[in-house]
Amino acid sequence: MTAYAYPSLVYLHLLLFVLWLGADVGVFVLGQHFRKRHVYSLDQRLALLKLLVLVDMTPRTAWALMVPVSLSVARVGGWWEVPLPVVVAAYAIAALWLWLIWDAHAHDGTPRAARNRRIELPLKLVILAGYLGVGLTSLATGGPIAVGWLAWKAILFGLIFAAAIMIDVAFKPVGPLLGRLIAQGSCDEIEIPLLRVMNRTRIWVWCVYALLIVASWIGLVKPA
C-alpha cells in the first residue's frame, strides 16, 4: 500500500486542481450570463445567480482541501520534510475551514453566516502569510524547502490566496446592490454600479486562473 500512497496523493492533488479551475470557469460563465440584463428576465438572472453560488462551493471546497493535500504530497514524495504535526494541523484547519464555508452557505444572509466569514478571513490570511513566508525564505536561504521549484510553487499558492481573498473583497458590494435590485427591479441606477463591481471582481478572477495555471505547470514540469 505504501507504493500507492504518493501517486494516490498526486492524483488527489490533480483532481482538486481540476475541480477548482473547472468549477471556477462555470462560475465565471454563469456570472457573464447574469450580466445580460437585456437577454434574461430578472427572475432568470436571479436563478442563474443562485446556481452560481452553488457551483462556487466546489472551488471553495477544493481550495480548503488543497492545503493539507499539497503538504502531504510534499512530505510523502520526499520533496520537503514537512513535520508531521504541521500536516495533522493542516487537516484540522481544513476541516474547520470546510465547516465554516458550508455552514455559511447553509445559513446565507444570517448573522451566523457573517460570523463564519469573519472567522474564515483571518484563517486564510494566516495561511497566505505561511506560504509566502516559507517560499520566500526558502529561495533566500535554501530552507526549509530545498527544492527551488517547490519554493516557487509555495509563493504562487500564497499569491493565489491573496487574489482569491480579493475576489471576495471586490464582490462584497454586490450584496446590497442585489437587495436593491430585488426590491426595486432593474434600472440603470442599480445595474451600472452592479456591473462596475462585477468588472472589478473579474480582474482578480483572471489573476487566480493565471496563477493556478502557472503553479500547476511548475508542479508538473518541476523546472530546475
Secondary structure, 3 states (H helix, E strand, C coil): CHHHHHHHHHHHHHHHHHHHHHHHHHHHHHHHHHCCCCCCCHHHHHHHHHHHHHHCHHHHHHHHHHHHHHHHHHHHCCCCCCCHHHHHHHHHHHHHHHHHHHHHHHCCCCHHHHHHHHHHHHHHHHHHHHHHHHHHHHHHHCCCCCCHHHHHHHHHHHHHHHHHHHHHHHHCCHHHHHHHHHHHCCCHHHHHHHHHHHHHHHHHHHHHHHHHHHHHHHHHHCCC
